[in-house]
Every structure is written in C-alpha cells, then in structure tokens.
Amino acid sequence: MIIGIPSEVKKDEYRVAITPAGVRELTSQGHRVLIQRGAGLGSSIRDADYTSTGATLIDDADDVWASADLVLKVKEPVEEEYARLGARENQVLFTYLHLAASRPCTDALVAAHNVAIAYETVRNPDNSLPLLTPMSEVAGRMAPFMGAHHLMRAGGGRGALIAGVPGVAAANVVVLGAGVAGMAAATLAVGMHANVHIFDKNLDRLRQVDHHFRGDVETVASSTHAIEEACLLADIVIGAVLVVGAKAPKLVSDELVARMRPGSVLVDISVDQGGCFEATRPTTHSDPVFEHNGCIFYCVANMPGAVPHTSTHALANATLPYVVELARSGWRDAVRRDAALAEGVNVVNGHVTYGPVGEAHGMASTELATFLS
C-alpha cells in the first residue's frame, strides 16, 4: 500500500502524522511511504531522518494526495485541502476530524466519496479513547500553564499569580470535566499550588478523583448552580468536557461570564468539539486569546500544536498499530477485526456512518455494516 503524509496547513499547526520509527515499521513490511518535503520540520524531524528509514520525499502536497491509498494527517482538512479529498478513488483518510463541529468539512468528505476515519472516535470496549488520550493529556497539562500566563497582567488578566505567596491566597482553578484532559489539568494545577475544584456528573468518577488526589482537590457534582457558584469565585476556568463525536455542552453562559471577576481566564480544551463556553470561538497560537465581558478566553483549537515534538511522538505512538493494520489488511478487513477502529469510521463513500455527526448537522446516517458486507 502507498501511505501519504502531507504537511499540515492549518494555521500554527506544527505536528506531523508519523515519525521515522513509524516509517521504518511500514517500509519493512513492504509498504511505500510518501512524505511531503519539510512536513516534519515543525516537530524537529528532518527530511533526512525520514529518508534514512525508507520514506520517499515528495515536493508537492497535491502529488501526495493523488498518489496515496491511505493519507495520514493530524488535523481535519481545511478549505484549501477540500479539492484534494477526491483526488484518488477509494482513498482512506485517517486523522482527527471533529466533524460534529464542522458542517463544511463534513460536506467536503461526503462529496469526496472516500473513507474518513477519525482518531477521536476510535473507542475501546471500556469506552476509553486510545487515539484521543495522548493529545488530551498534552492539552490538559498545557491548560493551567496557559491560564496562569494569561492571568498575569502581561497576559491580559487581572494580575494574579496562580500559586500565590505566603500571606496572599493562591488562584482558584475550576476544572469542568474529570476525564483524561480534566485530570491532567487538575494534576498540573495542584502542582502549581492553586486551589482546585473539579466538576463531573459521574459520582463514581469523582470518588476516583478524590482517592487519586488524597483530598488535595475539591470534587463537586456538576450542576448549573454549582458551576455558577464556582465560576463567580474563579480566577481560571478550564473547560474539559467531552461527548464522544458530538458537540460539547455549553456550561458557562455569557451572562455568567459577565458576573465573574474581571480579568479572569477561561481556557476551553473542548473547542474542537464546539467548546463548552457560550462565547467560545477558535483561536490560534499566534493570536490565542480574546476579551469578552471583561474576561480573557483562550480557545486555541490545536493546543498540542504548541509542543509539536512531544505531541507528534505521543500521537504517532498511539496511531501506529492502527496504521499498520489498515495498511496490511485494507480498511474493511481492519474494522471487521477491530470494533474500536470501526467506531472511528465517520464517512464512507458519500455517507455519514457515525450517528452523532449526522445528529449534529441534521443529516441522515447509514449503518457502517452496510459497507462491510
């Protein structure tokens, strides 16, 4: 099989979908790997590192897309890539898609009549998300750092130090969601000596969190009233809510933000899924924040892209076993054998096959089994 890896073109995205170790694994099994020249430079991976493990360098992205049976990316296709989606018949695209938050991308993939498999909806029987977890960990660990920076006056905030000092209280950090990203955010916030409150609807999960932190984090059963009370006292609010494959719920209204402390910071890790703050809109690393109702919003849609060396290796470690199986068996046999991978199939031959995406856009969805018989 021919596997193609184009350079990421989304603004401020520096990750790449494969490492030299992954290239070696694939080429040693007889596959051909085409990588756009310079695709790894943002992640500190040189072209020579790829060629030394068997990759072929291609100058033009159009040629990569037109030649590959399987295209590996990091982020969802953006508008300038839509025309490339139908360049090769029966092509498979394997990347983060977040289609519930983007009707244009969904329409483009449907029109391409190819197969689109989303990293973020690959789901194990225990409901864990093996390809989303590493990036959730990165984004979660970044969130308190970003919040702490923008809480400082130089970052646009109210001028508070997250850790406080003797005689001056530490910042109050509210984490919405006790999943992978929320736990990572809470861990870093505790390490920065903040006062941390973490919210979740699942009481069993909160018991696990309480046990994990040995009482260093205040666990709170999530409700509209409880979130409102906490936000009014918060210096930093971190949104880390995930509904797999669907839009994130809006938990913090504009009206509530208007009553929060001026200069407080809201960090929305859920922005790829539409965000869990009413005012959320995607921002970039080069222009990461905006002011709304007196508060600072950090809503960068590809937070792990700020640390591409770490993120690329973490992501590639997780995706490689699935890539190897897709290349060895083809997508149909691969998903027949692996129910987790089957959960990742979002679009097939012009049909949405992942229910939450269809529901988000009012589109009909087709059972994946229809295309496997």
C-alpha positions as a Markdown table, in Angstrom:
| # | Residue | x | y | z |
|---|---|---|---|---|
| 1 | Met | 0.0 | 0.0 | 0.0 |
| 2 | Ile | 1.0 | 3.6 | -0.6 |
| 3 | Ile | 0.8 | 5.8 | 2.5 |
| 4 | Gly | 1.0 | 9.5 | 2.1 |
| 5 | Ile | 1.8 | 12.2 | 4.8 |
| 6 | Pro | 1.2 | 15.8 | 3.6 |
| 7 | Ser | 2.4 | 18.8 | 5.6 |
| 8 | Glu | -0.2 | 20.2 | 7.9 |
| 9 | Val | -1.6 | 23.5 | 6.6 |
| 10 | Lys | -3.9 | 24.6 | 9.4 |
| 11 | Lys | -2.6 | 27.8 | 10.9 |
| 12 | Asp | 0.1 | 27.3 | 13.6 |
| 13 | Glu | 0.0 | 23.6 | 13.3 |
| 14 | Tyr | 3.5 | 22.1 | 13.5 |
| 15 | Arg | 2.8 | 18.4 | 14.2 |
| 16 | Val | 3.2 | 15.6 | 11.6 |
| 17 | Ala | 1.3 | 12.3 | 11.4 |
| 18 | Ile | 4.3 | 9.9 | 11.5 |
| 19 | Thr | 7.8 | 9.6 | 13.0 |
| 20 | Pro | 10.8 | 7.9 | 11.4 |
| 21 | Ala | 10.1 | 4.9 | 13.6 |
| 22 | Gly | 6.7 | 4.6 | 12.0 |
| 23 | Val | 8.2 | 4.9 | 8.5 |
| 24 | Arg | 10.6 | 2.1 | 9.3 |
| 25 | Glu | 7.8 | -0.1 | 10.6 |
| 26 | Leu | 5.7 | 0.4 | 7.4 |
| 27 | Thr | 8.5 | 0.1 | 4.8 |
| 28 | Ser | 9.9 | -3.0 | 6.5 |
| 29 | Gln | 6.5 | -4.6 | 5.7 |
| 30 | Gly | 6.7 | -3.7 | 2.1 |
| 31 | His | 4.6 | -0.5 | 2.0 |
| 32 | Arg | 5.7 | 2.7 | 0.3 |
| 33 | Val | 5.6 | 5.9 | 2.4 |
| 34 | Leu | 5.4 | 9.3 | 0.7 |
| 35 | Ile | 6.1 | 12.3 | 2.9 |
| 36 | Gln | 5.9 | 15.9 | 1.7 |
| 37 | Arg | 9.3 | 17.6 | 1.9 |
| 38 | Gly | 9.6 | 19.5 | 5.2 |
| 39 | Ala | 6.5 | 18.0 | 6.8 |
| 40 | Gly | 8.4 | 17.1 | 10.0 |
| 41 | Leu | 10.5 | 20.2 | 10.5 |
| 42 | Gly | 8.0 | 21.8 | 12.9 |
| 43 | Ser | 8.3 | 18.8 | 15.1 |
| 44 | Ser | 12.1 | 18.8 | 14.8 |
| 45 | Ile | 12.2 | 15.9 | 12.5 |
| 46 | Arg | 14.5 | 16.4 | 9.4 |
| 47 | Asp | 13.8 | 15.1 | 6.0 |
| 48 | Ala | 17.0 | 13.0 | 6.2 |
| 49 | Asp | 15.5 | 11.3 | 9.3 |
| 50 | Tyr | 12.6 | 10.1 | 7.2 |
| 51 | Thr | 14.6 | 9.0 | 4.1 |
| 52 | Ser | 17.1 | 7.1 | 6.3 |
| 53 | Thr | 14.2 | 4.9 | 7.4 |
| 54 | Gly | 12.8 | 4.3 | 3.9 |
| 55 | Ala | 10.5 | 7.2 | 3.1 |
| 56 | Thr | 10.2 | 8.9 | -0.3 |
| 57 | Leu | 10.1 | 12.7 | -0.2 |
| 58 | Ile | 7.5 | 14.5 | -2.4 |
| 59 | Asp | 7.7 | 18.2 | -3.1 |
| 60 | Asp | 4.0 | 18.9 | -3.7 |
| 61 | Ala | 1.0 | 18.2 | -1.5 |
| 62 | Asp | -1.2 | 17.5 | -4.5 |
| 63 | Asp | 1.1 | 14.7 | -5.5 |
| 64 | Val | 1.0 | 13.2 | -2.1 |
| 65 | Trp | -2.8 | 13.2 | -2.0 |
| 66 | Ala | -3.1 | 11.9 | -5.6 |
| 67 | Ser | -0.7 | 9.0 | -5.1 |
| 68 | Ala | -1.7 | 7.7 | -1.7 |
| 69 | Asp | -4.1 | 4.9 | -0.8 |
| 70 | Leu | -4.0 | 5.9 | 2.8 |
| 71 | Val | -3.5 | 9.5 | 3.8 |
| 72 | Leu | -2.3 | 10.2 | 7.4 |
| 73 | Lys | -2.8 | 13.7 | 8.9 |
| 74 | Val | -3.0 | 15.3 | 12.3 |
| 75 | Lys | -5.8 | 17.9 | 11.9 |
| 76 | Glu | -9.0 | 17.8 | 9.9 |
| 77 | Pro | -8.8 | 19.0 | 6.3 |
| 78 | Val | -9.2 | 22.8 | 5.9 |
| 79 | Glu | -10.8 | 24.6 | 3.0 |
| 80 | Glu | -7.7 | 24.7 | 0.8 |
| 81 | Glu | -7.4 | 20.9 | 1.1 |
| 82 | Tyr | -11.1 | 20.0 | 0.2 |
| 83 | Ala | -10.3 | 19.8 | -3.5 |
| 84 | Arg | -7.6 | 17.2 | -2.8 |
| 85 | Leu | -10.0 | 14.8 | -1.0 |
| 86 | Gly | -11.4 | 13.3 | -4.1 |
| 87 | Ala | -8.0 | 13.1 | -5.9 |
| 88 | Arg | -7.8 | 9.3 | -5.7 |
| 89 | Glu | -10.7 | 6.8 | -5.8 |
| 90 | Asn | -11.2 | 4.6 | -2.6 |
| 91 | Gln | -8.7 | 6.6 | -0.7 |
| 92 | Val | -8.8 | 6.4 | 3.1 |
| 93 | Leu | -8.1 | 9.4 | 5.3 |
| 94 | Phe | -7.0 | 8.8 | 8.9 |
| 95 | Thr | -6.8 | 11.9 | 11.1 |
| 96 | Tyr | -8.6 | 14.0 | 13.7 |
| 97 | Leu | -11.8 | 15.1 | 12.2 |
| 98 | His | -14.2 | 16.6 | 14.8 |
| 99 | Leu | -16.9 | 16.6 | 12.3 |
| 100 | Ala | -19.7 | 17.4 | 14.7 |
| 101 | Ala | -18.3 | 20.9 | 15.0 |
| 102 | Ser | -17.8 | 21.5 | 11.2 |
| 103 | Arg | -20.5 | 21.1 | 8.6 |
| 104 | Pro | -18.2 | 22.4 | 5.8 |
| 105 | Cys | -15.6 | 19.6 | 6.5 |
| 106 | Thr | -18.4 | 17.0 | 6.8 |
| 107 | Asp | -19.9 | 18.1 | 3.4 |
| 108 | Ala | -16.4 | 18.0 | 1.8 |
| 109 | Leu | -15.8 | 14.5 | 3.0 |
| 110 | Val | -19.2 | 13.3 | 1.9 |
| 111 | Ala | -18.6 | 14.9 | -1.6 |
| 112 | Ala | -15.2 | 13.2 | -1.9 |
| 113 | His | -16.8 | 9.7 | -1.8 |
| 114 | Asn | -13.8 | 8.3 | 0.1 |
| 115 | Val | -13.4 | 6.8 | 3.6 |
| 116 | Ala | -12.7 | 9.1 | 6.6 |
| 117 | Ile | -11.7 | 7.6 | 9.9 |
| 118 | Ala | -11.4 | 9.9 | 12.9 |
| 119 | Tyr | -8.8 | 9.4 | 15.6 |
| 120 | Glu | -11.0 | 10.9 | 18.2 |
| 121 | Thr | -13.9 | 8.4 | 17.9 |
| 122 | Val | -11.8 | 5.2 | 17.9 |
| 123 | Arg | -13.2 | 3.7 | 21.1 |
| 124 | Asn | -12.3 | 0.6 | 23.1 |
| 125 | Pro | -14.9 | -1.6 | 24.8 |
| 126 | Asp | -14.3 | 0.2 | 28.1 |
| 127 | Asn | -15.1 | 3.5 | 26.4 |
| 128 | Ser | -11.5 | 4.7 | 26.5 |
| 129 | Leu | -10.3 | 6.7 | 23.5 |
| 130 | Pro | -6.8 | 5.5 | 22.7 |
| 131 | Leu | -6.1 | 8.0 | 20.0 |
| 132 | Leu | -7.6 | 11.0 | 21.7 |
| 133 | Thr | -6.0 | 10.3 | 25.1 |
| 134 | Pro | -2.4 | 11.4 | 24.3 |
| 135 | Met | -3.5 | 14.7 | 23.0 |
| 136 | Ser | -6.0 | 15.2 | 25.8 |
| 137 | Glu | -3.1 | 14.6 | 28.2 |
| 138 | Val | -1.0 | 17.2 | 26.4 |
| 139 | Ala | -3.8 | 19.8 | 26.2 |
| 140 | Gly | -4.8 | 19.1 | 29.8 |
| 141 | Arg | -1.2 | 19.7 | 31.1 |
| 142 | Met | -0.9 | 22.8 | 29.0 |
| 143 | Ala | -4.2 | 24.4 | 30.2 |
| 144 | Pro | -3.0 | 25.5 | 33.7 |
| 145 | Phe | 0.2 | 27.0 | 32.2 |
| 146 | Met | -1.8 | 28.9 | 29.6 |
| 147 | Gly | -4.3 | 30.0 | 32.2 |
| 148 | Ala | -1.5 | 31.1 | 34.6 |
| 149 | His | 0.2 | 33.1 | 31.9 |
| 150 | His | -2.9 | 35.0 | 30.8 |
| 151 | Leu | -3.9 | 35.6 | 34.4 |
| 152 | Met | -0.9 | 37.8 | 34.8 |
| 153 | Arg | -1.2 | 41.4 | 33.8 |
| 154 | Ala | 1.2 | 40.9 | 30.9 |
| 155 | Gly | -1.0 | 38.2 | 29.6 |
| 156 | Gly | -4.1 | 40.4 | 29.7 |
| 157 | Gly | -5.5 | 39.1 | 33.0 |
| 158 | Arg | -6.2 | 40.5 | 36.4 |
| 159 | Gly | -2.6 | 40.3 | 37.5 |
| 160 | Ala | -2.7 | 37.4 | 39.9 |
| 161 | Leu | 0.0 | 34.7 | 40.5 |
| 162 | Ile | -1.6 | 31.2 | 40.3 |
| 163 | Ala | 0.5 | 29.9 | 43.2 |
| 164 | Gly | 0.0 | 32.9 | 45.4 |
| 165 | Val | 2.7 | 33.7 | 48.1 |
| 166 | Pro | 2.7 | 33.5 | 51.9 |
| 167 | Gly | 0.0 | 35.8 | 53.1 |
| 168 | Val | -1.7 | 36.0 | 49.7 |
| 169 | Ala | -4.2 | 33.4 | 48.5 |
| 170 | Ala | -3.4 | 31.2 | 45.5 |
| 171 | Ala | -5.7 | 31.3 | 42.5 |
| 172 | Asn | -9.0 | 29.4 | 42.4 |
| 173 | Val | -9.0 | 27.0 | 39.4 |
| 174 | Val | -12.2 | 25.4 | 38.3 |
| 175 | Val | -11.9 | 22.3 | 36.0 |
| 176 | Leu | -15.1 | 21.2 | 34.2 |
| 177 | Gly | -14.9 | 17.5 | 33.4 |
| 178 | Ala | -12.9 | 14.8 | 35.2 |
| 179 | Gly | -11.9 | 12.8 | 32.1 |
| 180 | Val | -8.4 | 12.5 | 30.7 |
| 181 | Ala | -7.9 | 16.2 | 30.0 |
| 182 | Gly | -9.6 | 17.3 | 33.2 |
| 183 | Met | -7.4 | 15.1 | 35.3 |
| 184 | Ala | -4.3 | 16.2 | 33.6 |
| 185 | Ala | -5.3 | 19.9 | 34.1 |
| 186 | Ala | -6.1 | 19.3 | 37.7 |
| 187 | Thr | -2.8 | 17.5 | 38.3 |
| 188 | Leu | -0.8 | 20.4 | 36.9 |
| 189 | Ala | -2.9 | 23.0 | 38.7 |
| 190 | Val | -2.4 | 21.2 | 42.1 |
| 191 | Gly | 1.4 | 21.1 | 41.3 |
| 192 | Met | 1.3 | 24.8 | 40.8 |
| 193 | His | -0.2 | 25.2 | 44.3 |
| 194 | Ala | -3.6 | 26.5 | 43.1 |
| 195 | Asn | -6.9 | 25.9 | 44.9 |
| 196 | Val | -8.6 | 23.4 | 42.5 |
| 197 | His | -12.2 | 22.4 | 42.1 |
| 198 | Ile | -13.1 | 19.6 | 39.6 |
| 199 | Phe | -16.6 | 19.0 | 38.4 |
| 200 | Asp | -18.2 | 15.9 | 36.8 |
| 201 | Lys | -21.7 | 14.4 | 36.6 |
| 202 | Asn | -20.3 | 10.9 | 37.4 |
| 203 | Leu | -20.1 | 10.4 | 41.1 |
| 204 | Asp | -18.1 | 7.2 | 40.8 |
| 205 | Arg | -15.6 | 9.2 | 38.8 |
| 206 | Leu | -15.4 | 11.9 | 41.4 |
| 207 | Arg | -14.7 | 9.2 | 44.1 |
| 208 | Gln | -11.8 | 8.0 | 42.0 |
| 209 | Val | -10.5 | 11.6 | 41.6 |
| 210 | Asp | -10.8 | 12.2 | 45.4 |
| 211 | His | -8.9 | 9.0 | 46.1 |
| 212 | His | -6.2 | 9.9 | 43.5 |
| 213 | Phe | -5.6 | 13.4 | 44.9 |
| 214 | Arg | -6.0 | 12.3 | 48.5 |
| 215 | Gly | -8.2 | 15.3 | 49.2 |
| 216 | Asp | -5.9 | 17.9 | 47.5 |
| 217 | Val | -8.7 | 18.7 | 45.0 |
| 218 | Glu | -12.3 | 19.6 | 45.8 |
| 219 | Thr | -14.6 | 17.3 | 43.9 |
| 220 | Val | -18.1 | 18.7 | 43.0 |
| 221 | Ala | -21.1 | 17.1 | 41.5 |
| 222 | Ser | -21.8 | 19.1 | 38.3 |
| 223 | Ser | -25.0 | 21.2 | 38.1 |
| 224 | Thr | -25.8 | 24.5 | 36.7 |
| 225 | His | -26.0 | 26.0 | 40.2 |
| 226 | Ala | -22.7 | 24.5 | 41.4 |
| 227 | Ile | -20.8 | 25.6 | 38.3 |
| 228 | Glu | -22.2 | 29.2 | 38.6 |
| 229 | Glu | -21.1 | 29.4 | 42.3 |
| 230 | Ala | -17.6 | 28.2 | 41.5 |
| 231 | Cys | -17.1 | 30.4 | 38.4 |
| 232 | Leu | -18.1 | 33.5 | 40.4 |
| 233 | Leu | -15.1 | 32.9 | 42.6 |
| 234 | Ala | -12.7 | 31.5 | 40.0 |
| 235 | Asp | -9.6 | 33.0 | 38.6 |
| 236 | Ile | -9.2 | 30.3 | 35.9 |
| 237 | Val | -11.9 | 28.1 | 34.5 |
| 238 | Ile | -10.8 | 25.1 | 32.3 |
| 239 | Gly | -13.4 | 23.5 | 30.1 |
| 240 | Ala | -12.5 | 19.8 | 29.6 |
| 241 | Val | -15.9 | 18.3 | 28.8 |
| 242 | Leu | -16.1 | 15.6 | 26.1 |
| 243 | Val | -19.1 | 13.9 | 24.5 |
| 244 | Val | -17.5 | 11.5 | 22.1 |
| 245 | Gly | -18.0 | 12.5 | 18.5 |
| 246 | Ala | -20.7 | 15.1 | 19.4 |
| 247 | Lys | -20.7 | 18.8 | 20.2 |
| 248 | Ala | -19.7 | 19.7 | 23.7 |
| 249 | Pro | -22.4 | 21.1 | 26.0 |
| 250 | Lys | -22.4 | 24.8 | 26.8 |
| 251 | Leu | -21.8 | 25.0 | 30.5 |
| 252 | Val | -20.7 | 28.7 | 31.0 |
| 253 | Ser | -23.0 | 31.3 | 29.6 |
| 254 | Asp | -22.1 | 34.8 | 28.6 |
| 255 | Glu | -24.4 | 36.1 | 31.4 |
| 256 | Leu | -22.3 | 34.2 | 33.9 |
| 257 | Val | -19.0 | 35.4 | 32.5 |
| 258 | Ala | -20.3 | 39.0 | 32.8 |
| 259 | Arg | -20.6 | 38.4 | 36.6 |
| 260 | Met | -17.2 | 36.7 | 37.0 |
| 261 | Arg | -14.2 | 38.6 | 38.3 |
| 262 | Pro | -12.8 | 41.0 | 35.6 |
| 263 | Gly | -9.6 | 39.6 | 34.2 |
| 264 | Ser | -10.4 | 36.0 | 35.0 |
| 265 | Val | -9.3 | 33.5 | 32.3 |
| 266 | Leu | -11.3 | 30.8 | 30.6 |
| 267 | Val | -9.4 | 28.0 | 28.8 |
| 268 | Asp | -11.5 | 25.8 | 26.5 |
| 269 | Ile | -9.9 | 22.5 | 25.8 |
| 270 | Ser | -13.2 | 21.4 | 24.2 |
| 271 | Val | -13.0 | 24.0 | 21.4 |
| 272 | Asp | -12.5 | 21.3 | 18.7 |
| 273 | Gln | -16.0 | 20.0 | 19.6 |
| 274 | Gly | -17.6 | 23.4 | 19.6 |
| 275 | Gly | -16.5 | 24.4 | 23.1 |
| 276 | Cys | -18.2 | 24.4 | 26.5 |
| 277 | Phe | -18.4 | 28.2 | 26.9 |
| 278 | Glu | -21.1 | 30.1 | 25.1 |
| 279 | Ala | -18.5 | 32.7 | 23.9 |
| 280 | Thr | -16.0 | 30.1 | 22.6 |
| 281 | Arg | -14.6 | 30.7 | 19.1 |
| 282 | Pro | -11.5 | 29.0 | 17.8 |
| 283 | Thr | -8.2 | 31.0 | 18.2 |
| 284 | Thr | -4.7 | 30.3 | 17.1 |
| 285 | His | -1.3 | 30.1 | 18.8 |
| 286 | Ser | -0.3 | 33.4 | 17.1 |
| 287 | Asp | -3.5 | 35.1 | 18.4 |
| 288 | Pro | -4.6 | 32.9 | 21.2 |
| 289 | Val | -7.0 | 35.0 | 23.3 |
| 290 | Phe | -9.8 | 37.4 | 23.1 |
| 291 | Glu | -11.6 | 39.5 | 25.7 |
| 292 | His | -15.3 | 39.0 | 26.3 |
| 293 | Asn | -17.5 | 40.5 | 29.1 |
| 294 | Gly | -14.3 | 41.5 | 30.9 |
| 295 | Cys | -12.7 | 38.1 | 30.9 |
| 296 | Ile | -9.9 | 36.5 | 28.8 |
| 297 | Phe | -10.8 | 33.5 | 26.7 |
| 298 | Tyr | -8.0 | 31.1 | 25.5 |
| 299 | Cys | -9.6 | 28.9 | 22.8 |
| 300 | Val | -6.8 | 27.6 | 20.7 |
| 301 | Ala | -8.2 | 24.7 | 18.6 |
| 302 | Asn | -4.9 | 22.8 | 18.4 |
| 303 | Met | -3.3 | 23.3 | 21.8 |
| 304 | Pro | -0.9 | 20.4 | 21.4 |
| 305 | Gly | 0.5 | 22.0 | 18.3 |
| 306 | Ala | 2.4 | 24.4 | 20.6 |
| 307 | Val | 4.6 | 21.5 | 21.7 |
| 308 | Pro | 4.8 | 19.6 | 18.4 |
| 309 | His | 7.9 | 17.5 | 19.2 |
| 310 | Thr | 6.2 | 16.0 | 22.3 |
| 311 | Ser | 2.8 | 15.8 | 20.6 |
| 312 | Thr | 3.9 | 14.2 | 17.4 |
| 313 | His | 5.7 | 11.4 | 19.2 |
| 314 | Ala | 2.9 | 10.8 | 21.6 |
| 315 | Leu | 0.3 | 10.7 | 18.8 |
| 316 | Ala | 2.3 | 8.5 | 16.5 |
| 317 | Asn | 3.0 | 6.0 | 19.2 |
| 318 | Ala | -0.8 | 5.6 | 19.6 |
| 319 | Thr | -1.8 | 5.6 | 16.0 |
| 320 | Leu | 0.9 | 3.4 | 14.5 |
| 321 | Pro | -0.7 | 0.0 | 15.4 |
| 322 | Tyr | -3.9 | 1.1 | 13.6 |
| 323 | Val | -2.0 | 2.4 | 10.6 |
| 324 | Val | -0.1 | -0.9 | 10.3 |
| 325 | Glu | -3.3 | -2.8 | 10.3 |
| 326 | Leu | -5.0 | -0.5 | 7.8 |
| 327 | Ala | -2.1 | -0.8 | 5.5 |
| 328 | Arg | -1.8 | -4.6 | 5.9 |
| 329 | Ser | -5.5 | -5.5 | 5.6 |
| 330 | Gly | -7.3 | -2.6 | 4.0 |
| 331 | Trp | -9.9 | -0.6 | 5.9 |
| 332 | Arg | -12.8 | -3.1 | 5.6 |
| 333 | Asp | -10.9 | -6.1 | 7.0 |
| 334 | Ala | -9.2 | -3.9 | 9.6 |
| 335 | Val | -12.5 | -2.6 | 11.0 |
| 336 | Arg | -14.1 | -6.1 | 10.8 |
| 337 | Arg | -11.4 | -7.3 | 13.1 |
| 338 | Asp | -11.3 | -4.3 | 15.4 |
| 339 | Ala | -14.5 | -2.9 | 16.8 |
| 340 | Ala | -12.6 | 0.0 | 18.3 |
| 341 | Leu | -11.4 | 1.1 | 14.9 |
| 342 | Ala | -14.8 | 0.6 | 13.4 |
| 343 | Glu | -16.1 | 3.2 | 15.9 |
| 344 | Gly | -13.7 | 5.6 | 14.2 |
| 345 | Val | -15.2 | 5.4 | 10.7 |
| 346 | Asn | -17.2 | 8.6 | 10.2 |
| 347 | Val | -17.8 | 8.8 | 6.4 |
| 348 | Val | -17.9 | 6.1 | 3.7 |
| 349 | Asn | -18.5 | 6.6 | 0.0 |
| 350 | Gly | -20.6 | 9.7 | 0.4 |
| 351 | His | -22.5 | 8.6 | 3.5 |
| 352 | Val | -22.1 | 9.7 | 7.1 |
| 353 | Thr | -21.7 | 6.5 | 9.2 |
| 354 | Tyr | -21.2 | 8.0 | 12.7 |
| 355 | Gly | -24.5 | 8.8 | 14.2 |
| 356 | Pro | -23.5 | 11.8 | 16.4 |
| 357 | Val | -22.1 | 13.6 | 13.3 |
| 358 | Gly | -25.4 | 13.1 | 11.5 |
| 359 | Glu | -27.4 | 14.3 | 14.5 |
| 360 | Ala | -25.2 | 17.4 | 14.9 |
| 361 | His | -25.9 | 18.5 | 11.3 |
| 362 | Gly | -29.4 | 17.1 | 10.8 |
| 363 | Met | -28.1 | 14.6 | 8.2 |
| 364 | Ala | -29.1 | 11.1 | 7.7 |
| 365 | Ser | -26.5 | 8.5 | 8.8 |
| 366 | Thr | -26.0 | 5.0 | 7.4 |
| 367 | Glu | -25.0 | 1.9 | 9.4 |
| 368 | Leu | -21.3 | 1.0 | 8.8 |
| 369 | Ala | -22.3 | -2.6 | 8.4 |
| 370 | Thr | -23.9 | -1.7 | 5.1 |
| 371 | Phe | -20.5 | -1.1 | 3.6 |
| 372 | Leu | -18.8 | -4.2 | 5.1 |
| 373 | Ser | -21.0 | -6.9 | 3.6 |
